[in-house]
Amino acid sequence: MGFEVQVFEEDRGQWPAVCELLDQVSMGGAMKVAIQRAPDRALAYLNLGGHHVDVLLKKDGALIGFARGRVERRQLWNGTRLVPGLIALGGDLRVDPAARGTGAVRALFDAVREHGVSRGWYLGFGLVNEGNDKMYGLMTADRHGQTSKLLRTFTTASVMLWRRPPRPSAPPLEAFTPSDAELEAIPRALAHRLFAPAPEAGVMTAMRATFPEMKFFRSTRDGAFVTALWNPSRARQIRLHGLSPALRAVRLLWNGARALTKAQPFPGSGEVIHSVELAFTVRERLDTASLAQLAHEAHALGGQVMNVVTEGLAQGEVLKAPGLATSLRTRLLSFAHGGKALVEAPASVPAYVDLSIL
């Protein structure tokens, strides 16, 4: 195959070429998009500490593939309870369309795994959407000493902010600026969930300093933290690669009615979809009224879409999307290498997934 693999744990000048590849590779089905990253590598991801690894795949000197790995402190099941530990999470796997079918995807996946094992990172978890059968088969092939297991399948609702959602007359949430101590305490409110972040001291404060546009909300009833809301366009941008006839019709109707609906403009080809994410959410404190208010707040942040996981992370936990929404089902997988035991937990232990961190 003649591939050359390069692995970087820091910026050595590789990032501009990676950004160019990400811009060129379309993803999705009916809606073709490119998920771009900030040209400054330090701003490209919501950083919760740990290690970040760029894996580049080249052929004849040209960059044809990229994958991102990160190793973070998360809540892991030790057989009796959840405790902080290091675990890897992969993402942003891209291959030039001209190189697909040549073994490039397999080579990237193997390179990420081999580098992790060389560094003593034997445990991992990952996400793959239903319908992406090729990637699911690759991730669960259990070759070269890898084992894997499907832990959960969850549903994400993408709420279409086709109009400005009304602000509740009695808002259940209020925006606030947490003190450094309150910010550092947020992960403790999530620590009952498998894979919840467990960053070292100071990481949350540094994260806010990097992304000060993130808004934090607490309950108006008892003052408890509920969630943050973030338009991550400074870190990542979802850019349309062309419009199908159906999307052109939607755009025409959406933008034609804006004088009445007050919606944010629907993007055209080459323009950015602003997808607002919930971050560090204490899901037990979410309800229909709070989600309705968050939709209003997401519109104010420039969003055309707000994503929320509605079900599948905890037994009996179901949230109702506020308004018109599309849905996507995603598998949550656990991996282990080198004969290590998989990270898993009883079904009664809820899981944590944060789309803003991806």
C-alpha positions in Angstrom: 0.0 0.0 0.0 3.0 2.3 0.5 1.5 4.5 3.3 3.6 6.8 5.5 2.3 7.3 9.0 3.2 10.4 11.1 2.2 10.9 14.7 2.3 14.2 16.5 1.5 14.9 20.2 2.1 18.6 19.7 2.0 21.2 16.9 5.0 20.6 14.6 3.6 22.5 11.7 1.3 19.7 10.5 -2.0 21.5 11.4 -2.5 23.7 8.2 -2.4 20.6 6.0 -4.8 18.8 8.3 -7.2 21.8 8.1 -7.0 21.7 4.3 -7.9 18.0 4.2 -10.8 18.5 6.6 -12.1 21.2 4.4 -12.0 19.0 1.3 -13.6 15.9 2.7 -17.4 15.8 2.7 -19.5 13.8 5.2 -23.1 13.0 5.6 -25.8 11.6 3.5 -28.4 13.9 1.8 -26.7 16.9 3.4 -23.1 17.0 2.4 -21.0 18.9 5.0 -17.3 19.4 5.9 -16.5 19.6 9.6 -13.7 22.1 9.7 -11.4 22.9 12.7 -9.9 26.2 13.8 -6.7 27.1 12.1 -5.1 27.4 15.6 -4.7 23.9 16.9 -5.1 25.1 20.5 -8.6 26.3 19.7 -9.7 23.4 17.5 -11.1 21.2 20.4 -12.6 21.7 23.8 -9.6 20.7 25.8 -10.1 18.9 29.1 -6.4 18.2 29.7 -4.7 14.9 28.9 -2.9 14.1 25.7 -3.9 15.0 22.1 -2.5 13.0 19.2 -2.7 13.8 15.5 -2.2 10.8 13.1 -1.4 11.7 9.5 -1.4 9.3 6.6 0.6 10.1 3.5 1.1 8.5 0.2 3.9 9.7 -2.2 4.3 12.7 0.1 0.7 13.9 -0.1 -1.6 13.9 2.9 -4.5 11.5 2.3 -5.8 10.8 5.8 -6.1 12.1 9.3 -7.3 10.8 12.6 -7.4 12.5 16.0 -6.9 10.7 19.4 -7.2 12.1 22.9 -6.5 10.6 26.2 -8.4 12.1 29.2 -9.4 11.5 32.7 -12.9 10.1 32.8 -15.1 8.2 35.2 -14.4 4.4 34.7 -16.0 1.4 36.3 -13.5 -0.6 38.4 -15.9 -3.5 39.1 -17.6 -1.9 42.1 -17.8 1.8 41.5 -16.8 4.7 39.3 -13.3 6.1 39.7 -11.2 8.6 37.6 -8.8 7.0 35.1 -7.2 7.6 31.7 -9.1 6.4 28.6 -8.7 7.2 24.9 -11.3 8.7 22.6 -10.8 8.9 18.8 -12.4 11.1 16.3 -12.2 13.2 13.1 -11.2 10.3 11.0 -11.0 11.6 7.4 -9.7 10.0 4.2 -9.3 11.7 0.8 -12.1 10.3 -1.4 -9.5 9.3 -4.0 -7.8 7.0 -1.4 -10.9 5.3 -0.2 -11.0 1.5 -0.8 -7.2 1.4 -0.6 -6.9 0.3 3.0 -6.3 3.9 4.2 -9.0 3.9 6.8 -7.7 0.6 8.3 -4.2 2.0 8.3 -5.3 5.1 10.2 -7.3 3.0 12.7 -4.3 0.7 13.3 -1.9 3.6 13.6 -4.0 5.2 16.3 -4.2 1.9 18.2 -0.5 1.1 17.9 0.6 4.5 19.1 -1.8 4.2 22.1 -0.4 0.8 23.0 3.2 2.1 22.7 2.3 4.9 25.2 0.6 2.5 27.6 -3.0 3.6 26.7 -4.9 0.3 26.5 -8.4 1.5 27.1 -10.7 3.5 24.8 -14.3 4.3 23.9 -15.8 5.7 20.8 -19.0 6.6 18.9 -20.3 5.5 15.5 -23.6 6.4 14.0 -26.1 3.8 13.0 -25.9 3.3 9.2 -22.2 3.7 9.1 -21.8 -0.1 8.9 -18.3 0.0 7.4 -16.9 2.0 10.3 -18.8 -0.1 12.8 -17.3 -3.3 11.3 -13.8 -1.8 11.4 -14.2 -0.7 15.0 -15.5 -4.1 16.2 -13.3 -6.4 14.1 -11.2 -7.2 17.2 -7.9 -7.7 15.4 -4.4 -7.4 16.7 -5.3 -8.0 20.3 -8.3 -5.6 20.4 -11.6 -6.4 22.1 -14.7 -4.3 21.9 -18.2 -4.2 23.2 -21.4 -2.2 22.4 -22.4 -0.4 25.6 -25.3 1.8 24.7 -27.2 3.1 21.7 -28.5 6.6 22.2 -30.6 9.1 20.2 -29.7 12.7 19.4 -32.4 15.1 18.4 -31.3 18.0 16.2 -33.9 20.7 17.0 -34.5 22.9 14.0 -34.7 26.5 15.1 -36.8 27.5 12.2 -38.3 30.3 14.3 -37.2 32.2 17.3 -38.4 30.1 20.2 -40.4 32.1 22.8 -38.7 32.8 26.1 -40.7 31.2 29.0 -42.8 33.6 31.1 -41.4 31.9 34.2 -37.9 30.8 33.1 -36.7 27.6 35.0 -33.1 28.6 34.3 -30.9 31.6 34.7 -27.6 32.5 33.1 -24.8 33.0 35.6 -21.0 33.4 35.7 -19.7 30.6 37.9 -16.8 31.4 40.2 -13.6 29.4 39.6 -14.6 27.1 42.5 -18.1 26.6 41.1 -16.6 25.8 37.7 -14.1 23.3 39.1 -17.0 21.6 40.9 -19.1 20.9 37.8 -17.5 17.5 37.0 -18.4 16.3 40.5 -22.1 16.7 39.6 -21.5 14.3 36.7 -19.3 11.8 38.5 -22.1 9.2 38.8 -22.0 8.6 35.0 -19.7 6.3 33.1 -17.2 8.3 31.0 -18.0 11.6 32.6 -15.0 14.0 32.6 -12.8 14.0 35.7 -10.3 16.7 34.8 -7.4 17.7 36.9 -7.6 20.9 39.0 -7.5 24.1 36.9 -8.6 22.5 33.6 -12.2 23.8 33.8 -10.9 27.3 34.5 -8.5 27.1 31.6 -11.3 25.8 29.4 -13.4 28.9 30.1 -10.5 31.2 29.5 -10.1 29.7 26.1 -13.8 29.7 25.2 -15.4 32.6 27.2 -18.4 32.6 24.9 -19.8 29.5 26.7 -22.9 30.3 28.7 -23.7 28.6 32.0 -27.2 28.0 33.4 -28.5 27.2 36.9 -31.9 26.4 38.2 -34.0 29.4 39.3 -35.6 27.2 41.9 -32.5 26.0 43.9 -29.5 27.6 42.2 -28.0 24.2 41.2 -26.0 24.1 38.0 -27.9 22.5 35.1 -25.9 22.9 31.8 -23.7 25.1 29.7 -24.6 26.1 26.2 -22.0 26.7 23.5 -21.9 27.7 19.9 -18.6 26.0 19.0 -18.0 27.8 15.7 -14.6 29.2 17.0 -13.5 25.6 17.4 -15.3 23.7 14.7 -17.5 24.7 11.8 -20.0 22.6 9.9 -19.9 23.9 6.4 -22.3 22.9 3.6 -20.8 21.3 0.5 -23.6 22.0 -1.9 -27.3 22.0 -1.6 -29.6 19.2 -2.8 -32.9 20.3 -4.5 -34.8 19.5 -1.2 -32.4 21.6 0.8 -32.7 24.5 -1.6 -36.4 24.3 -1.2 -36.1 24.3 2.6 -33.7 27.3 2.5 -36.0 29.2 0.3 -39.0 28.7 2.7 -36.9 29.2 5.8 -35.3 32.5 4.6 -38.5 33.7 2.9 -40.4 33.5 6.2 -37.7 35.1 8.4 -39.6 38.4 8.7 -42.2 36.5 10.6 -40.2 33.7 12.3 -37.1 35.7 13.2 -35.0 32.6 12.5 -31.3 32.9 11.9 -30.5 32.8 8.1 -30.4 29.3 6.6 -26.9 28.9 5.1 -26.1 28.4 1.4 -23.5 26.3 -0.2 -20.1 26.9 1.4 -21.6 28.6 4.4 -21.7 27.5 8.1 -24.5 25.8 9.9 -24.4 27.0 13.5 -25.2 24.0 15.7 -25.4 24.9 19.4 -24.4 22.2 21.9 -25.3 21.5 25.5 -22.1 21.0 27.5 -21.4 19.4 31.0 -25.1 18.7 31.3 -26.6 17.3 34.6 -29.2 15.4 32.7 -31.3 14.7 35.8 -32.0 18.4 36.1 -33.3 18.8 32.5 -37.0 18.9 31.8 -39.4 20.0 29.1 -39.5 23.6 30.3 -35.7 23.9 30.6 -35.1 22.5 27.1 -37.7 25.0 25.7 -35.7 27.8 27.3 -32.4 26.5 26.1 -33.8 26.4 22.5 -34.6 30.2 22.9 -31.0 30.7 24.2 -29.5 28.7 21.4 -31.2 30.9 18.9 -29.8 34.0 20.6 -26.3 32.4 20.2 -26.8 32.3 16.5 -28.0 28.8 16.2 -30.0 27.2 13.4 -29.9 23.9 15.2 -29.6 22.8 18.8 -28.5 19.2 19.6 -29.7 17.3 22.6 -29.4 13.6 23.5 -32.9 12.5 24.2 -32.6 8.9 25.3 -30.3 5.8 25.6 -27.8 6.9 28.2 -29.7 5.8 31.3 -32.5 3.4 32.0 -35.8 5.2 31.8 -34.3 8.5 31.0 -36.2 10.1 28.1 -36.2 13.8 27.2 -38.6 15.4 24.7 -37.1 17.6 22.0 -38.6 21.1 22.1 -40.1 21.4 18.6 -39.4 20.1 15.1 -36.3 17.9 15.2 -34.5 15.2 13.2 -33.0 12.2 15.1 -29.8 10.2 14.8 -29.0 7.0 16.7 -25.4 6.4 17.7 -23.6 3.5 19.2 -21.3 3.9 22.3 -18.5 1.4 22.2 -15.8 0.3 24.6 -12.3 -1.0 23.5 -9.4 -2.7 25.2 -5.9 -3.7 24.0 -3.1 -5.8 25.3 -5.3 -8.2 27.2 -6.7 -5.5 29.4 -10.3 -5.8 30.6 -12.9 -3.7 28.8 -14.4 -0.7 30.5 -18.1 -1.4 31.1 -20.6 -1.0 33.8 -23.9 -2.4 34.9 -26.9 -1.2 32.9 -28.1 0.6 36.0 -25.0 3.0 35.8 -25.9 5.9 33.5 -23.4 6.9 30.8 -22.1 10.3 29.8 -21.8 11.7 26.3 -21.0 15.3 25.5 -21.3 16.3 21.9 -19.5 19.6 22.5 -16.3 17.7 23.4 -16.1 15.7 20.2 
